[in-house]
Amino acid sequence: MDPAGRRALLTGATGGLGRAIAAELAAAGTTVLLSGREADALERLAAELPGSGHAVLPADLGEPGAATALAAAAIALGPVDVLVANAGRPGTGWLPDVAEEEIVRTTRVNLEAPMLLARSLVAPMVERGAGSLVFVSSLSGKAASPRTALYNATKFGLRGFAFGLRTDLAPRGVGVSVVSPGFIRDAGMFAKSGARTPPGIGTSTSAAVAAAVLKAIRADRAEIVVAPPVSRALSHFATISPAIAARVQSAPVGQRAAAAVAAGHAANGDAAAPADRDNR
């Protein structure tokens, strides 16, 4: 679908990845409905984007009912042609140490909210015979790693939901795509943690993720992985042989990397992170 002249609802808009995606959409001629927790930050972003008609829809997707209310507010402004579900929470840590509230909020933001937004927005798209749903997932939805069981669960679930929905919507003119970034060096959860990648893994950029989102809308790709070749190969191998992948991830180098990421999130207070943080 050509994004020019379309209206897109973008969640997690004020994080680094969200800002990159918003700029890419706006440059392509899309009117962007920007959602996140912080109204002032959303207003500043809207003023920076090229084009006109961009709107601000503050929402805390970690709260019950927020996703359905956000969809209603977006629809009230006019037809929504594209959903880019980008908001997410880290969900890292040793599971017995993760508070029950954190499990609920992370699951709600990373998985339940995209489901409810799609549920509210997809019927009008089907009626118009056009639309695009893009779910920003992660390589953590293809390969598990230490201290990320909660995050893995939400991202594996998001991919499954998207691919199942794609089978329903393929004959109805509505595209469904998953964008799965690996380690992003200049924005998002990994960059904010301050951790280093394991040797030889490599990183990508927020601009590459934004370009992938636009490509997903235009070409209706089932999944676009944004990662260097080594990361792509390892994640693919993990889907084929999860037992071997788990043993590799449990080795000291994997444990150290996971511990560094979890420690970085804890130091940044991400156990109670805003719901508009970028994925990854």
C-alpha positions as CSV (number, residue, x, y, z in Angstrom):
1,M,0.0,0.0,0.0
2,D,1.3,3.5,-0.9
3,P,1.5,5.4,2.5
4,A,1.2,8.8,0.8
5,G,-2.1,10.4,1.7
6,R,-2.8,7.8,4.4
7,R,-3.4,8.2,8.1
8,A,-1.2,6.1,10.5
9,L,-1.6,5.5,14.2
10,L,1.9,5.1,15.8
11,T,2.4,4.0,19.3
12,G,5.6,4.5,21.3
13,A,6.1,7.7,19.2
14,T,8.3,9.6,21.6
15,G,11.1,7.0,22.0
16,G,14.1,7.0,19.7
17,L,12.7,4.4,17.4
18,G,9.3,6.0,17.5
19,R,10.7,9.3,16.4
20,A,12.6,7.7,13.5
21,I,9.4,5.9,12.4
22,A,7.3,9.0,12.7
23,A,9.8,11.0,10.6
24,E,10.0,8.3,7.9
25,L,6.2,8.1,7.7
26,A,5.7,11.9,7.5
27,A,8.4,12.2,4.8
28,A,6.5,9.6,2.8
29,G,3.4,11.8,2.9
30,T,1.6,10.0,5.7
31,T,-0.5,11.9,8.3
32,V,0.7,10.5,11.6
33,L,-1.4,10.1,14.8
34,L,1.3,10.2,17.5
35,S,0.7,8.3,20.7
36,G,2.7,7.9,23.9
37,R,2.5,8.8,27.5
38,E,4.0,12.3,27.4
39,A,1.8,14.9,25.8
40,D,4.4,17.7,25.7
41,A,6.9,15.4,24.0
42,L,4.3,14.4,21.5
43,E,3.4,18.0,20.7
44,R,7.1,18.8,20.1
45,L,7.5,15.8,17.8
46,A,4.3,16.7,15.8
47,A,5.7,20.3,15.3
48,E,9.0,18.9,13.9
49,L,7.4,16.5,11.3
50,P,7.1,17.6,7.7
51,G,3.6,17.8,6.3
52,S,0.4,18.8,8.1
53,G,-2.5,17.3,10.0
54,H,-0.5,15.3,12.4
55,A,-2.3,14.7,15.7
56,V,-1.4,13.9,19.3
57,L,-3.1,11.2,21.2
58,P,-1.6,10.7,24.7
59,A,-2.2,7.3,26.2
60,D,-0.7,5.0,28.8
61,L,-1.1,1.6,27.2
62,G,-0.1,-0.1,30.5
63,E,-3.5,0.9,32.0
64,P,-6.7,-1.2,31.5
65,G,-8.9,0.0,28.7
66,A,-6.3,2.4,27.3
67,A,-5.7,0.6,24.0
68,T,-9.4,0.5,23.1
69,A,-9.9,4.1,24.1
70,L,-6.9,5.1,22.0
71,A,-8.3,3.4,18.9
72,A,-11.6,5.1,19.5
73,A,-9.9,8.5,19.7
74,A,-8.0,7.8,16.5
75,I,-11.1,6.7,14.6
76,A,-12.9,9.8,15.8
77,L,-10.4,11.9,13.8
78,G,-11.0,10.1,10.6
79,P,-10.2,6.8,8.9
80,V,-7.1,5.0,10.1
81,D,-5.3,3.3,7.3
82,V,-2.2,2.1,9.1
83,L,-1.3,0.9,12.5
84,V,2.3,0.8,13.6
85,A,2.3,-0.9,17.0
86,N,5.8,0.1,18.3
87,A,5.3,0.7,22.1
88,G,7.0,-1.7,24.4
89,R,8.5,-2.5,27.8
90,P,11.8,-4.3,28.6
91,G,10.4,-7.1,30.8
92,T,14.0,-8.2,31.8
93,G,15.2,-9.8,35.0
94,W,15.2,-13.1,36.9
95,L,11.6,-14.1,36.9
96,P,11.1,-14.6,40.7
97,D,12.3,-11.1,41.2
98,V,9.9,-9.6,38.7
99,A,6.9,-8.0,40.4
100,E,3.4,-9.3,39.5
101,E,2.5,-5.7,38.4
102,E,5.4,-5.7,36.0
103,I,4.3,-8.9,34.4
104,V,0.8,-7.5,34.0
105,R,2.0,-4.2,32.5
106,T,4.6,-5.7,30.2
107,T,2.2,-8.2,28.8
108,R,-0.5,-5.5,28.4
109,V,1.8,-3.1,26.6
110,N,3.8,-5.5,24.5
111,L,1.0,-8.0,23.5
112,E,-2.5,-7.1,24.7
113,A,-2.5,-3.5,23.5
114,P,-1.4,-4.4,19.9
115,M,-4.1,-7.1,19.8
116,L,-6.8,-4.7,21.0
117,L,-5.7,-1.9,18.7
118,A,-5.8,-4.3,15.7
119,R,-9.2,-5.5,16.8
120,S,-10.7,-2.0,16.9
121,L,-9.0,-0.8,13.6
122,V,-9.2,-3.8,11.3
123,A,-12.9,-4.0,10.6
124,P,-13.1,-0.5,8.9
125,M,-9.9,-1.4,6.9
126,V,-11.6,-4.6,5.7
127,E,-14.7,-2.6,4.7
128,R,-12.5,-0.2,2.7
129,G,-10.5,-3.1,1.2
130,A,-7.2,-1.5,2.2
131,G,-5.0,-1.1,5.2
132,S,-1.8,-2.2,6.9
133,L,-1.0,-3.4,10.4
134,V,2.7,-3.4,11.3
135,F,3.8,-4.9,14.6
136,V,7.3,-4.0,15.8
137,S,8.6,-7.1,17.4
138,S,12.2,-8.2,18.1
139,L,14.7,-11.0,17.4
140,S,13.7,-11.8,21.0
141,G,10.5,-13.1,19.4
142,K,12.5,-15.6,17.5
143,A,15.3,-16.5,19.9
144,A,15.2,-16.7,23.7
145,S,18.0,-15.4,25.9
146,P,18.7,-15.4,29.6
147,R,16.8,-13.1,32.0
148,T,14.3,-12.1,29.3
149,A,11.6,-14.8,29.7
150,L,8.8,-12.2,30.1
151,Y,10.0,-10.1,27.2
152,N,10.5,-13.3,25.0
153,A,7.0,-14.4,25.9
154,T,5.4,-11.2,24.7
155,K,7.4,-11.0,21.5
156,F,7.0,-14.6,20.6
157,G,3.3,-14.0,21.2
158,L,3.2,-10.9,19.1
159,R,4.8,-12.7,16.1
160,G,2.3,-15.5,16.4
161,F,-0.6,-13.1,16.6
162,A,0.5,-11.2,13.6
163,F,1.1,-14.2,11.4
164,G,-2.2,-15.7,12.4
165,L,-4.0,-12.5,11.6
166,R,-2.2,-12.3,8.3
167,T,-3.8,-15.6,7.2
168,D,-7.2,-14.1,8.1
169,L,-6.7,-10.8,6.3
170,A,-4.7,-11.9,3.2
171,P,-7.8,-12.2,1.0
172,R,-9.3,-9.0,2.3
173,G,-6.9,-6.4,1.1
174,V,-5.3,-5.7,4.5
175,G,-1.6,-6.3,5.0
176,V,-0.1,-7.6,8.2
177,S,3.7,-7.4,8.8
178,V,6.2,-7.9,11.6
179,V,9.4,-5.9,11.8
180,S,12.0,-7.7,14.0
181,P,15.0,-5.6,15.0
182,G,18.1,-7.0,16.7
183,F,20.4,-4.8,18.7
184,I,19.9,-1.2,17.9
185,R,22.8,1.0,18.8
186,D,21.4,4.5,18.7
187,A,17.9,4.1,20.2
188,G,15.5,1.8,22.1
189,M,15.8,-0.5,25.0
190,F,19.2,-2.0,24.3
191,A,20.9,1.3,23.7
192,K,19.4,2.7,26.8
193,S,20.7,-0.2,28.9
194,G,24.3,0.8,28.1
195,A,25.3,-2.9,27.6
196,R,27.6,-4.1,24.9
197,T,26.7,-6.8,22.4
198,P,28.5,-10.1,22.5
199,P,31.6,-10.2,20.2
200,G,30.8,-10.5,16.5
201,I,27.0,-9.9,16.8
202,G,26.8,-6.3,15.5
203,T,24.1,-3.7,15.6
204,S,21.7,-1.8,13.4
205,T,20.2,1.7,13.5
206,S,16.9,3.3,14.2
207,A,16.8,4.6,10.6
208,A,17.0,1.1,9.3
209,V,14.1,0.1,11.5
210,A,12.1,3.1,10.2
211,A,12.9,2.2,6.6
212,A,11.8,-1.4,7.3
213,V,8.4,-0.2,8.7
214,L,7.9,1.8,5.5
215,K,8.9,-1.1,3.3
216,A,6.4,-3.4,5.2
217,I,3.6,-1.0,4.5
218,R,4.5,-0.6,0.9
219,A,5.3,-4.3,0.0
220,D,3.1,-6.1,2.6
221,R,6.1,-8.2,3.7
222,A,5.3,-10.9,6.3
223,E,8.4,-10.2,8.3
224,I,11.4,-7.9,7.9
225,V,14.4,-8.6,10.2
226,V,16.6,-5.6,10.9
227,A,20.0,-7.0,12.0
228,P,23.4,-7.9,10.7
229,P,23.9,-11.3,9.0
230,V,25.3,-13.0,12.1
231,S,22.3,-12.0,14.3
232,R,19.9,-13.0,11.5
233,A,21.5,-16.4,11.1
234,L,21.6,-17.1,14.9
235,S,18.0,-16.2,15.4
236,H,17.0,-18.4,12.4
237,F,19.0,-21.3,13.9
238,A,17.2,-20.8,17.3
239,T,13.8,-21.3,15.7
240,I,15.1,-24.6,14.2
241,S,16.9,-25.9,17.2
242,P,15.8,-24.2,20.4
243,A,17.4,-26.7,22.7
244,I,20.9,-26.1,21.3
245,A,20.3,-22.4,21.2
246,A,19.4,-22.5,24.9
247,R,22.6,-24.2,25.7
248,V,24.6,-21.6,23.7
249,Q,22.7,-18.7,25.4
250,S,23.4,-20.3,28.8
251,A,27.1,-20.1,28.3
252,P,29.1,-17.5,30.2
253,V,29.2,-15.0,27.4
254,G,25.5,-15.1,26.9
255,Q,24.8,-14.9,30.7
256,R,27.2,-11.8,31.0
257,A,25.5,-10.0,28.1
258,A,22.0,-10.7,29.5
259,A,23.0,-9.6,33.0
260,A,24.4,-6.4,31.6
261,V,21.2,-5.5,29.8
262,A,19.1,-6.4,32.8
263,A,21.3,-4.4,35.1
264,G,21.1,-1.4,32.8
265,H,17.4,-1.5,32.7
266,A,17.2,-1.7,36.5
267,A,19.6,1.2,36.9
268,N,17.4,3.3,34.6
269,G,14.3,2.5,36.6
270,D,12.8,0.5,33.8
271,A,10.9,-1.8,36.2
272,A,8.4,1.0,36.1
273,A,9.2,2.3,32.7
274,P,6.8,4.4,30.7
275,A,4.6,2.5,28.3
276,D,5.8,4.5,25.3
277,R,9.4,3.1,25.3
278,D,10.6,1.6,22.1
279,N,10.8,-2.1,21.6
280,R,14.0,-4.1,21.7
